[in-house]
């Protein structure tokens, strides 16, 4: 019996050793995100990023998600990635500005004409180019650029707004974004910095009369219950990224980098699909309960774009004029290019 016992012991120890070696071989990439399950970013991590990584790596690399800001907010997640506390993080392109200007071009007002244009260009050559620069210069690589909420749209509780002149004198809620402040001011409204969490009550009481927020977020916050007039101007696109610390990325083998890109590409495709549904369902629900959803004519949109020129001038130095010109011309926005050039913004 002793030899049998010895054999069994060897088998058990061997199995344990194999399991231990397998566990040691598995590489875990921790991702910090403010996204949550039940919304596009969180669901895309769960439905695409995690399974795509499992499949691509054959289980050798795994994504460990931390949703809803449980580890960090966007900027802090980037800082923690730099410190090696996590590997991946999601962020708005605006908040990436804490690390460099490589993605600032995505936040220029009216850089994209439509959601289709934004998806086509941001998911193509522009993202490839700017993400390469982010890897070289900013301490991070953005692996995918995508939408989180589509475009911001104007909503107000006072009256129909068709052109910028209709906003004159209205108290308009703004965030801390200098670009947003400049836009609202140039359109003739009175910019009022106001907390997001209090916006419903602010619109209800008249402390503020309007807001410029992405459609699905307006629906989530039920702003359409108090703001009954909407204007579909687009303008500011809600760009987001999934990023990785460049030091950790550069330390990966060529094969491991390939797995990361396969997973990130699957994530980007899925998050865009989910976001399109989120935008359309939010827009449909808003339209069903408001007084007016106005879509400006092309001539009227030209007036809205004219009001954005000051923001482009303020942003000079954060983007390459030749690149921005190419983006606009690819969408047939020749007139806007002429306006920007005349003002010295390009």
Backbone torsions as a table, in degrees:
resi	resn	phi	psi	omega
1	UNK	NA	-26.9	-175.9
2	UNK	-63.8	-44.7	177.8
3	UNK	-60.1	-40.1	179.4
4	UNK	-61.3	-44.1	179.4
5	UNK	-61.4	-40.1	-179.6
6	UNK	-65.3	-40.7	178.6
7	UNK	-63.4	-46.0	-179.7
8	UNK	-61.6	-40.0	178.6
9	UNK	-63.0	-41.7	179.2
10	UNK	-63.5	-40.3	178.9
11	UNK	-61.9	-46.5	-179.2
12	UNK	-62.6	-45.4	179.7
13	UNK	-64.5	-37.6	178.5
14	UNK	-65.3	-42.3	178.5
15	UNK	-63.6	-41.0	179.4
16	UNK	-63.5	-39.3	179.8
17	UNK	-65.3	-42.7	178.1
18	UNK	-61.9	-44.4	179.4
19	UNK	-62.9	-40.7	179.7
20	UNK	-64.4	-42.6	179.7
21	UNK	-65.0	-38.0	178.9
22	UNK	-64.7	-42.9	-179.9
23	UNK	-64.2	-39.6	179.9
24	UNK	-67.7	-31.7	-177.6
25	UNK	-73.6	-27.2	-178.4
26	UNK	-70.1	129.0	177.9
27	UNK	-104.5	129.8	-176.8
28	UNK	-107.4	125.4	175.0
29	UNK	-106.3	112.4	-179.2
30	UNK	-84.6	131.2	178.1
31	UNK	-116.4	131.4	175.4
32	UNK	-106.4	132.8	-176.5
33	UNK	-150.6	148.8	171.4
34	UNK	-86.4	-6.6	175.7
35	UNK	-65.1	156.6	-179.2
36	UNK	-137.0	154.6	176.1
37	UNK	-63.0	141.2	-175.3
38	UNK	98.2	-7.4	176.1
39	UNK	-130.7	160.8	-168.9
40	UNK	-51.5	-48.5	-175.0
41	UNK	-64.8	-48.9	-179.9
42	UNK	-63.4	-43.1	-179.1
43	UNK	-67.1	-34.8	179.5
44	UNK	-69.5	-33.9	174.6
45	UNK	-63.0	-45.8	-177.0
46	UNK	-70.2	-40.7	-172.7
47	UNK	-90.2	-21.9	-174.2
48	UNK	-127.3	-53.5	-174.9
49	UNK	-61.0	-50.7	-176.7
50	UNK	-65.2	-52.7	-179.7
51	UNK	-67.2	-33.1	179.4
52	UNK	-66.3	-38.1	176.9
53	UNK	-66.9	-42.0	178.5
54	UNK	-59.1	-44.2	-178.1
55	UNK	-71.2	-45.7	-176.2
56	UNK	-64.1	-39.8	-175.3
57	UNK	-91.5	-6.5	-175.6
58	UNK	63.5	31.0	178.6
59	UNK	85.0	4.3	-178.9
60	UNK	-81.8	-18.1	177.5
61	UNK	-134.4	138.8	-174.0
62	UNK	-133.3	144.2	175.6
63	UNK	-96.1	128.9	176.6
64	UNK	-111.1	106.4	-174.2
65	UNK	-86.1	144.5	173.2
66	UNK	-131.6	100.5	-170.8
67	UNK	-86.9	168.0	166.4
68	UNK	56.6	35.3	177.3
69	UNK	67.4	21.0	-177.3
70	UNK	-65.4	-26.5	176.6
71	UNK	-99.5	-38.6	-172.0
72	UNK	-172.6	158.8	169.3
73	UNK	-83.9	176.3	-168.4
74	UNK	-56.1	-57.2	-177.6
75	UNK	-63.0	-42.0	179.7
76	UNK	-63.7	-34.1	177.5
77	UNK	-62.8	-41.1	177.2
78	UNK	-62.1	-40.4	178.4
79	UNK	-66.1	-40.7	178.8
80	UNK	-66.9	-32.4	175.4
81	UNK	-64.1	-43.0	176.5
82	UNK	-58.4	-33.2	-178.0
83	UNK	-85.1	-3.8	179.5
84	UNK	81.8	12.4	-178.9
85	UNK	-81.4	-21.4	172.4
86	UNK	-151.0	170.4	-175.7
87	UNK	-108.4	-44.0	-174.6
88	UNK	-116.8	154.4	176.8
89	UNK	-156.6	156.3	175.6
90	UNK	-111.8	150.5	-176.6
91	UNK	-161.2	157.7	166.7
92	UNK	-71.4	153.8	176.5
93	UNK	-63.7	-29.9	178.7
94	UNK	-63.6	-44.8	-179.1
95	UNK	-71.9	-16.5	173.8
96	UNK	-66.9	-17.3	-179.7
97	UNK	-58.5	-18.2	176.4
98	UNK	-66.3	-19.8	-175.8
99	UNK	-108.9	-17.6	-180.0
100	UNK	167.5	170.3	-176.6
101	UNK	-96.9	7.3	-173.4
102	UNK	-59.1	-28.9	-176.7
103	UNK	-106.2	6.5	-177.0
104	UNK	-61.7	-27.7	-178.0
105	UNK	-60.9	-31.0	-179.3
106	UNK	-68.2	-18.8	-175.8
107	UNK	-99.4	1.2	178.9
108	UNK	-67.9	133.3	-179.0
109	UNK	-65.3	130.7	178.4
110	UNK	68.5	23.1	173.5
111	UNK	-68.3	-27.2	176.9
112	UNK	-118.0	140.9	-176.6
113	UNK	-85.7	-34.6	-176.8
114	UNK	-150.1	169.8	177.4
115	UNK	-63.5	-37.6	178.5
116	UNK	-63.8	-42.7	178.1
117	UNK	-64.6	-43.0	-179.8
118	UNK	-60.5	-44.6	-179.5
119	UNK	-66.1	-44.8	-177.3
120	UNK	-62.5	-45.6	-174.8
121	UNK	-81.6	-42.3	-177.8
122	UNK	-69.4	-23.6	-179.5
123	UNK	-95.1	2.3	-175.9
124	UNK	-117.7	-127.0	-171.8
125	UNK	-63.0	-34.9	-176.7
126	UNK	-66.0	-45.3	178.7
127	UNK	-64.2	-42.6	-179.8
128	UNK	-59.2	-43.6	-178.1
129	UNK	-68.1	-50.6	-174.9
130	UNK	-70.7	-33.7	178.6
131	UNK	-69.9	-31.6	175.0
132	UNK	-65.1	-41.5	177.7
133	UNK	-65.7	-37.6	178.7
134	UNK	-64.0	-36.9	177.5
135	UNK	-65.5	-40.4	-177.0
136	UNK	-75.2	-35.3	-167.6
137	UNK	-115.5	-25.5	-165.7
138	UNK	-109.0	-1.3	-179.9
139	UNK	84.0	3.7	180.0
140	UNK	-146.2	154.7	169.5
141	UNK	-117.2	128.6	173.3
142	UNK	-86.6	118.5	-174.5
143	UNK	-83.4	-24.0	178.1
144	UNK	-157.5	139.1	175.6
145	UNK	-112.8	132.7	-173.4
146	UNK	-153.2	173.5	-179.1
147	UNK	-92.1	144.4	169.8
148	UNK	-132.3	80.7	179.8
149	UNK	112.2	-0.4	178.1
150	UNK	69.8	-137.3	-179.8
151	UNK	-95.9	152.1	168.5
152	UNK	-72.9	145.8	175.7
153	UNK	-130.6	153.3	179.7
154	UNK	-82.1	132.5	173.0
155	UNK	-134.1	138.4	178.6
156	UNK	-146.5	159.9	-174.0
157	UNK	-100.2	7.5	-169.5
158	UNK	-111.3	-52.9	-172.6
159	UNK	-160.6	172.7	175.3
160	UNK	-67.7	132.7	178.5
161	UNK	-123.8	116.2	-178.1
162	UNK	-112.8	-34.9	179.2
163	UNK	-133.5	164.1	-177.6
164	UNK	-54.4	-35.0	179.9
165	UNK	-58.2	-26.3	-179.7
166	UNK	-71.3	-14.0	-179.4
167	UNK	-89.9	-7.4	-173.8
168	UNK	-54.9	126.3	176.5
169	UNK	84.4	-12.1	-179.8
170	UNK	-74.1	141.3	178.5
171	UNK	-84.0	112.2	-171.3
172	UNK	-112.4	123.8	179.3
173	UNK	-66.8	134.0	174.9
174	UNK	-131.0	160.1	173.5
175	UNK	-89.2	-165.4	177.7
176	UNK	-82.3	1.9	-178.9
177	UNK	-68.9	121.2	176.7
178	UNK	-60.7	-34.5	179.5
179	UNK	-63.8	-47.0	179.8
180	UNK	-62.9	-42.4	179.1
181	UNK	-58.7	-46.9	-178.7
182	UNK	-64.4	-41.4	178.5
183	UNK	-58.7	-53.9	-176.7
184	UNK	-60.9	-40.7	179.1
185	UNK	-65.1	-44.1	-179.8
186	UNK	-66.8	-27.2	177.1
187	UNK	-78.6	-6.6	174.2
188	UNK	103.7	-7.8	179.7
189	UNK	-82.9	171.0	178.1
190	UNK	-98.8	109.8	-178.5
191	UNK	-68.1	129.3	179.2
192	UNK	-126.8	106.2	175.2
193	UNK	-60.4	127.4	-172.9
194	UNK	-151.0	137.9	-176.3
195	UNK	-66.0	136.3	179.6
196	UNK	-58.6	-43.0	-176.4
197	UNK	-64.7	-19.1	-179.2
198	UNK	-106.2	5.2	-171.1
199	UNK	-64.7	-39.8	179.1
200	UNK	-57.1	-49.9	-179.0
201	UNK	-66.1	-35.2	178.8
202	UNK	-64.2	-41.3	176.8
203	UNK	-68.6	-37.4	-179.2
204	UNK	-65.5	-39.0	-176.9
205	UNK	-88.2	-16.4	-179.3
206	UNK	91.9	3.4	176.0
207	UNK	-59.9	-40.3	168.3
208	UNK	-125.7	155.6	-176.0
209	UNK	-115.4	-14.5	-178.6
210	UNK	-154.0	171.2	179.6
211	UNK	-152.2	160.3	-179.9
212	UNK	-127.6	91.3	-169.7
213	UNK	-136.5	148.2	177.9
214	UNK	-58.8	140.0	-172.8
215	UNK	-50.1	-52.7	-176.3
216	UNK	-64.2	-31.3	177.7
217	UNK	-70.2	-33.5	175.0
218	UNK	-63.7	-38.5	179.5
219	UNK	-68.9	-44.9	179.4
220	UNK	-57.3	-41.1	-178.7
221	UNK	-83.6	-0.5	179.0
222	UNK	59.8	30.9	-178.6
223	UNK	-66.2	-24.5	179.6
224	UNK	-67.6	-12.2	175.9
225	UNK	-72.2	-25.7	-178.6
226	UNK	-117.3	-22.5	176.8
227	UNK	-105.6	106.8	-170.7
228	UNK	-101.3	2.3	-179.3
229	UNK	-125.2	120.9	-177.8
230	UNK	-121.0	147.6	178.8
231	UNK	-131.3	122.4	-174.9
232	UNK	-89.2	79.5	-178.9
233	UNK	-96.7	-16.5	-175.6
234	UNK	65.4	-127.5	175.3
235	UNK	95.0	-81.5	-176.4
236	UNK	-94.9	116.4	-177.8
237	UNK	-88.1	140.4	-177.8
238	UNK	-88.2	70.9	-178.9
239	UNK	-71.2	140.3	177.0
240	UNK	-137.0	163.3	179.9
241	UNK	-138.9	158.9	161.1
242	UNK	-112.8	127.6	-171.0
243	UNK	-128.2	162.9	177.2
244	UNK	-136.9	141.7	175.4
245	UNK	-57.4	130.6	-174.3
246	UNK	-66.3	-33.7	178.3
247	UNK	-63.1	-44.0	178.7
248	UNK	-69.4	-37.8	178.8
249	UNK	-63.5	-45.8	-178.3
250	UNK	-66.5	-22.4	179.4
251	UNK	-79.5	-11.6	179.7
252	UNK	-74.7	153.7	172.5
253	UNK	-74.0	166.6	178.8
254	UNK	-58.3	-39.0	-179.9
255	UNK	-67.2	-42.4	-179.7
256	UNK	-66.5	-37.4	176.2
257	UNK	-61.9	-39.3	178.4
258	UNK	-61.5	-43.0	178.3
259	UNK	-60.5	-43.2	-179.3
260	UNK	-61.3	-44.0	-178.6
261	UNK	-69.2	-38.0	176.6
262	UNK	-60.3	-46.2	-179.7
263	UNK	-66.1	-42.0	-179.5
264	UNK	-66.5	-37.9	177.5
265	UNK	-64.2	-42.0	178.2
266	UNK	-63.8	-40.6	177.2
267	UNK	-62.2	-47.8	-178.9
268	UNK	-59.5	-42.5	179.2
269	UNK	-64.4	-43.6	-177.7
270	UNK	-70.4	-40.6	-178.3
271	UNK	-66.9	-34.3	176.5
272	UNK	-67.0	-39.6	177.1
273	UNK	-61.1	-48.9	-178.8
274	UNK	-65.2	-36.9	-179.0
275	UNK	-68.4	-39.3	177.2
276	UNK	-59.2	-41.7	178.1
277	UNK	-66.3	-39.2	179.8
278	UNK	-64.0	-43.7	179.0
279	UNK	-64.6	-48.4	-175.8
280	UNK	-66.8	-38.6	179.8
281	UNK	-70.0	-37.8	177.4
282	UNK	-65.7	-42.5	179.3
283	UNK	-64.0	-42.5	179.3
284	UNK	-61.7	-43.3	-179.7
285	UNK	-66.0	-39.3	179.1
286	UNK	-65.5	-47.4	-177.8
287	UNK	-59.1	-29.7	-177.0
288	UNK	-72.9	-13.9	-172.5
289	UNK	-128.5	7.4	-177.4
290	UNK	-111.0	172.6	-179.9
291	UNK	-79.5	-36.2	-175.6
292	UNK	-155.1	135.2	168.1
293	UNK	-120.2	104.7	-173.3
294	UNK	-100.9	130.7	175.8
295	UNK	-108.2	110.9	-176.8
296	UNK	-63.0	154.0	172.4
297	UNK	-73.2	169.5	179.0
298	UNK	-62.5	-37.6	178.0
299	UNK	-64.3	-39.7	178.5
300	UNK	-69.0	-38.0	177.2
301	UNK	-62.3	-32.9	177.4
302	UNK	-61.5	-35.0	177.0
303	UNK	-67.9	-40.4	177.8
304	UNK	-64.3	-41.2	179.0
305	UNK	-65.3	-37.0	178.5
306	UNK	-57.3	-36.3	179.2
307	UNK	-69.9	-12.8	-178.8
308	UNK	-90.9	-9.2	-174.0
309	UNK	-61.4	-39.0	178.7
310	UNK	-59.3	-37.3	179.0
311	UNK	-67.9	-36.5	176.6
312	UNK	-65.4	-40.6	178.9
313	UNK	-63.7	-42.6	178.2
314	UNK	-62.5	-30.1	-176.3
315	UNK	-87.1	-0.4	-179.2
316	UNK	-56.2	137.6	-177.3
317	UNK	99.4	-16.1	179.1
318	UNK	-100.4	-6.1	179.4
319	UNK	-144.2	159.1	178.5
320	UNK	-91.6	117.5	-176.5
321	UNK	-53.5	-39.9	-178.3
322	UNK	-64.2	-36.7	179.7
323	UNK	-70.0	-45.1	178.7
324	UNK	-62.2	-39.7	178.5
325	UNK	-61.4	-43.6	179.9
326	UNK	-61.3	-43.4	179.8
327	UNK	-58.8	-46.9	-177.4
328	UNK	-67.6	-43.1	-178.3
329	UNK	-67.3	-32.7	177.4
330	UNK	-63.1	-20.4	-179.6
331	UNK	-103.0	6.9	179.5
332	UNK	75.2	22.6	-178.2
333	UNK	-92.1	50.3	-177.5
334	UNK	-61.5	-39.8	-178.5
335	UNK	-64.8	-39.1	179.1
336	UNK	-67.4	-38.5	176.4
337	UNK	-60.2	-42.6	179.8
338	UNK	-63.5	-40.9	178.0
339	UNK	-62.3	-43.8	-178.9
340	UNK	-66.7	-41.1	179.7
341	UNK	-65.9	-41.7	179.8
342	UNK	-61.4	-35.2	-178.4
343	UNK	-85.1	-5.4	-178.2
344	UNK	80.8	19.0	-180.0
345	UNK	-85.9	-19.9	177.4
346	UNK	-120.1	NA	NA
